[in-house]
Amino acid sequence: MRIVDWADETEGGPAVVLLDQRALPQRTEYLHLGTVDGVIDAVRSLAVRGAPSLGITGAYGVALAAHLHGTGTADARAAVRADAQRIATARPTAVPLSIGVRRALAALEESPAGVLAAARAVADEAATINAAATRRAADLVRERCPDRPLRALTVCNTGPLAAGPGGTALGAILALHADGVLEEVLACETRPLLQGARLTVWELQRAGVPHRLCVDSAGPAAIATGRVDVVFAGADRIAANGDVANKIGTYMLACAAARSGIPFVIVAPEETIDPDTATGADIVVEERGADEVREHGGTLMTLPGTPVYNPAFDVTPHELVTAIVTESRAWSPAPSASAPRIAASPH
């Protein structure tokens, strides 16, 4: 399926084409975005989401700006750079968004076609990067939890919708399924916007993977009672010391995994590791609108005007992370003295 793509003049372009993830799983709808403002709104409203997919969207957004303004004069290039800055800051936590923007901007001295080629390169690399990372992560878990069917738990959505072809953390789960060693997946619903219930379950069903849905607060209980062998999560930004920003609810799963001695594995592209962010304390955590929590499907779920705390992400300290797996390495940031042990949980 087209998740993030480009439409040229033959398709009514130039435009950025997005599968609208807000409509899933009930409807499959596409957005045909011919303005930079439209791209920015799609990013902010979570029509497109997931760090790698945001990176691809950012790159195509710059290509759209280049086609709209041109690149042949200093004024035109300044207009493209201004739009690129707005795109890059549309969501502050996910580092691939700004990286995708920068990579497309690097071709700005060329033609709009050159900028588009740079954006296409960002998109094309995703399949290769994801395949390497997911295979490495699946092999790592098979080494450390051998000789039994595995029960995995995951949070939010890290499949192709969020990360491009193959996915990241969910891609590792799909690899284990293809290997014939996966018994079941527990998918956390991922409040408040239900990316797990709406999107991860949709992808698992399409892939024929045995799964069950659980409320977020049931995840730690499932781990503590021996119903989970490994927790997989993605990342929107990873600090230089291995602290991980991911969807809100990830931290409690890491705590439960460490307490129960099961692997907590992050799967993400290498570019998600930000050397300029020293620790998790330096990561800007996006806070989103109150109505995401007060309402569901347009129905008020609490008292009108109730104050809300709605962080989109939390930060998991590196001490709780068994391994960060990218396309090029598996990195264990936890100090050896306090790293969670790798042990079988009872079936």
C-alpha positions in Angstrom: 0.0 0.0 0.0 1.1 3.6 -0.5 1.7 5.0 2.9 3.8 8.2 2.0 4.3 8.9 -1.6 4.6 11.6 -4.3 2.1 12.5 -7.0 3.5 14.1 -10.2 1.6 16.1 -12.7 0.0 13.0 -14.3 -1.7 12.3 -10.9 -2.8 15.8 -10.3 0.4 16.8 -8.6 2.9 18.0 -7.6 1.6 16.7 -4.2 2.4 14.6 -1.2 0.1 11.5 -1.0 -0.6 10.1 2.4 -2.7 7.2 3.6 -4.8 8.9 6.3 -4.1 6.9 9.4 -6.8 8.8 11.3 -9.4 6.9 9.3 -8.1 3.4 9.8 -9.2 0.7 10.4 -12.8 1.6 9.4 -11.9 3.4 6.1 -8.9 3.5 3.7 -8.6 7.1 2.6 -5.8 9.0 0.9 -4.9 12.7 1.3 -3.6 14.5 -1.8 -1.7 17.4 -0.4 -0.7 20.2 -2.8 0.3 22.8 -0.2 3.0 22.9 2.5 0.4 24.0 5.0 -1.6 20.8 4.2 1.5 18.7 4.8 2.2 20.4 8.2 -1.5 19.9 9.2 -1.3 16.2 8.3 1.8 15.8 10.5 0.4 17.7 13.5 -3.0 15.9 13.3 -1.4 12.5 13.1 -2.8 11.7 9.6 0.8 10.5 9.2 2.8 9.4 12.2 5.7 7.2 13.2 9.2 8.6 13.2 10.5 7.0 9.9 7.3 7.8 8.1 7.6 11.4 9.4 11.1 11.6 7.9 9.8 10.5 4.5 7.0 13.0 4.7 9.4 15.8 5.7 11.6 15.1 2.7 8.6 15.0 0.3 7.3 18.2 1.9 10.5 20.0 1.0 10.2 18.6 -2.5 6.7 20.1 -2.7 8.0 23.5 -1.5 10.7 23.3 -4.1 8.2 22.6 -6.9 5.9 25.4 -5.6 8.5 28.1 -5.2 11.2 26.9 -7.6 14.9 26.9 -6.8 16.4 29.2 -9.5 16.7 32.4 -7.4 17.9 33.3 -4.0 14.4 34.4 -3.0 12.9 31.2 -4.2 15.4 29.1 -2.2 14.8 31.3 0.9 11.1 30.5 0.6 11.8 26.8 0.4 14.1 27.0 3.4 11.4 28.9 5.4 8.8 26.2 4.6 11.3 23.5 5.4 11.8 25.0 8.9 8.1 24.9 9.5 7.9 21.3 8.5 10.9 20.3 10.6 9.4 21.8 13.7 5.8 20.6 13.2 6.4 17.8 15.8 9.4 18.4 18.0 10.2 14.9 19.5 10.8 12.7 16.4 14.3 13.3 15.1 13.8 11.6 11.6 11.4 14.4 10.7 14.1 17.0 10.8 16.7 14.7 9.2 14.4 14.0 6.2 14.0 17.7 5.8 17.7 18.4 5.9 18.5 15.6 3.4 16.0 17.0 0.9 17.3 20.6 1.5 20.8 19.4 0.7 19.8 19.3 -3.0 18.3 22.8 -3.0 21.0 24.3 -5.2 19.9 21.8 -7.9 16.4 21.8 -9.5 13.1 20.9 -8.0 13.6 17.5 -9.6 16.9 17.2 -7.8 15.2 17.9 -4.5 12.5 15.3 -5.3 15.3 12.8 -6.1 16.8 13.4 -2.7 13.4 12.9 -1.1 12.8 9.7 -3.0 16.2 8.4 -1.7 15.0 8.9 1.8 11.9 6.8 1.1 13.7 4.1 -0.9 16.3 3.5 1.9 13.5 2.7 4.5 13.0 -0.9 3.1 16.7 -1.8 3.3 17.2 -0.2 6.7 14.1 -1.8 8.2 14.9 -5.3 6.8 18.4 -5.2 8.4 17.2 -3.9 11.7 14.2 -6.3 12.1 16.3 -9.4 11.1 19.0 -8.4 13.6 16.4 -7.9 16.3 14.6 -11.2 15.7 17.9 -13.1 15.7 18.9 -11.4 18.9 15.7 -12.4 20.7 15.9 -16.0 19.3 19.4 -16.3 20.7 18.4 -15.2 24.1 15.1 -16.9 24.4 15.7 -20.1 22.5 13.8 -23.4 22.1 10.2 -22.2 22.7 7.4 -20.3 21.0 7.7 -16.6 22.0 5.0 -14.3 23.3 5.7 -10.7 22.5 4.2 -7.5 23.7 4.3 -4.1 21.9 3.0 -0.6 22.3 1.8 2.0 19.8 2.4 1.2 16.1 5.7 0.4 14.5 4.7 -1.5 11.4 4.9 -0.3 7.8 2.3 2.4 8.5 4.7 4.1 10.9 8.1 3.1 9.5 7.9 2.3 5.9 8.3 -1.1 4.2 8.8 -3.9 6.8 8.3 -1.7 9.9 10.7 -1.6 12.9 9.6 -3.1 16.2 6.5 -4.7 14.7 8.7 -5.8 11.8 10.8 -7.8 14.2 7.7 -9.4 15.5 6.6 -10.2 11.9 10.1 -11.7 11.3 9.6 -14.0 14.3 6.2 -15.0 12.9 7.8 -15.8 9.6 10.4 -17.9 11.4 7.6 -20.0 13.0 8.6 -19.2 16.5 5.9 -16.7 17.5 3.0 -17.9 19.7 1.2 -14.7 20.2 1.4 -10.9 20.3 -0.2 -8.7 22.9 -0.9 -5.3 21.5 -1.4 -2.4 23.9 -4.3 -0.2 22.8 -2.1 2.9 23.2 -4.3 5.7 24.6 -5.5 8.3 23.9 -5.6 7.9 20.1 -5.5 4.1 20.1 -2.7 3.6 17.6 -2.3 0.0 18.9 -6.0 -0.9 18.7 -6.6 0.8 15.4 -3.3 0.4 13.5 -1.2 -2.4 15.0 -4.1 -4.8 15.3 -5.0 -3.9 11.6 -1.5 -4.8 10.5 -1.3 -7.9 12.6 -4.6 -9.2 11.2 -3.5 -8.5 7.6 -0.3 -10.4 8.3 -2.1 -13.4 9.8 -0.3 -13.1 13.2 -2.0 -14.5 16.3 -2.7 -11.5 18.6 -4.8 -10.1 21.4 -5.5 -6.5 22.3 -5.1 -5.3 25.9 -5.6 -2.0 27.7 -2.4 -0.1 28.4 -2.5 -0.7 32.1 -2.8 -4.5 31.6 0.6 -4.7 29.9 2.7 -4.6 33.1 0.4 -7.2 34.7 0.8 -9.5 31.7 4.6 -9.2 32.0 4.5 -9.8 35.8 2.3 -12.9 35.5 4.6 -14.6 33.0 2.4 -14.1 29.9 5.2 -12.2 27.9 8.7 -13.3 26.9 9.9 -10.1 25.2 8.8 -6.5 24.8 9.4 -4.7 21.5 9.1 -1.0 21.1 10.2 1.7 18.6 11.7 5.1 19.2 11.1 8.7 18.1 14.4 9.9 19.5 17.3 8.1 21.3 19.7 10.2 23.4 23.5 9.6 23.1 23.5 7.7 26.4 20.7 5.3 25.3 17.7 7.0 26.9 14.7 6.4 24.7 11.7 8.6 23.9 8.8 6.6 22.6 5.0 6.7 22.8 3.6 7.4 26.3 3.2 4.1 28.1 6.5 2.7 27.1 8.3 3.5 30.3 5.9 1.4 32.5 6.5 -1.6 30.2 10.3 -1.2 30.5 10.0 -1.1 34.3 7.9 -4.2 34.3 10.2 -6.0 31.9 13.2 -5.2 34.1 11.4 -6.3 37.2 10.5 -9.6 35.6 13.8 -10.2 33.9 12.6 -10.3 30.3 14.2 -8.5 27.3 13.1 -4.9 26.5 14.2 -4.3 22.9 14.1 -1.1 21.0 14.1 -1.4 17.1 14.7 1.9 15.3 16.8 3.3 12.4 20.3 4.4 13.3 19.4 8.0 12.5 17.0 8.0 15.5 20.1 8.1 17.8 20.8 11.8 18.3 24.4 12.5 19.3 23.4 16.1 20.0 21.0 15.0 22.7 23.1 13.9 25.7 20.4 12.3 27.8 16.7 11.8 28.0 16.4 15.0 30.1 17.3 17.0 27.0 14.5 15.5 24.9 11.6 17.8 24.2 8.4 15.9 24.9 5.4 17.0 22.9 2.3 17.8 24.8 -0.9 17.4 22.7 -4.4 18.9 23.0 -6.7 18.2 25.9 -9.6 17.0 23.7 -7.6 14.0 22.7 -8.2 12.8 26.3 -11.5 14.5 27.1 -13.2 13.1 24.0 -13.3 9.9 22.1 -14.9 9.8 18.6 -16.4 13.2 19.3 -18.1 12.0 22.5 -17.2 13.8 25.8 -15.8 11.2 28.2 -15.4 13.4 31.2 -16.7 16.7 32.6 -16.5 19.6 30.2 -13.3 21.7 30.6 -11.5 19.1 32.7 -7.8 20.0 32.8 -5.7 17.4 31.0 -2.1 16.2 31.1 -1.4 14.7 27.6 2.3 14.0 26.8 2.7 12.2 23.5 5.8 10.4 24.7 7.7 9.3 27.8 11.4 8.7 28.2 12.8 5.3 29.2 16.2 5.4 31.0 18.9 3.5 29.3 19.3 1.3 32.4 16.1 -0.4 31.5 16.9 -1.1 27.9 18.2 -4.5 27.0 19.2 -3.6 23.5 18.8 -0.9 20.9 18.8 -2.6 17.5 19.4 -0.6 14.3 20.3 -1.5 10.7 24.0 -1.5 11.7 24.3 -2.8 15.3 22.7 -4.1 18.4 23.7 -1.8 21.3 23.2 -2.6 25.0 23.2 0.7 26.8 22.4 -0.7 30.2 25.4 -0.9 32.6 26.3 -4.5 32.9 25.8 -4.5 36.7 22.2 -3.4 36.4 21.2 -4.7 32.9 18.0 -6.8 33.0 18.8 -10.4 32.9 17.6 -12.5 29.9 15.5 -15.3 31.3 12.6 -17.5 30.2 9.3 -16.6 31.7 7.1 -19.6 32.6 4.4 -20.8 30.1 
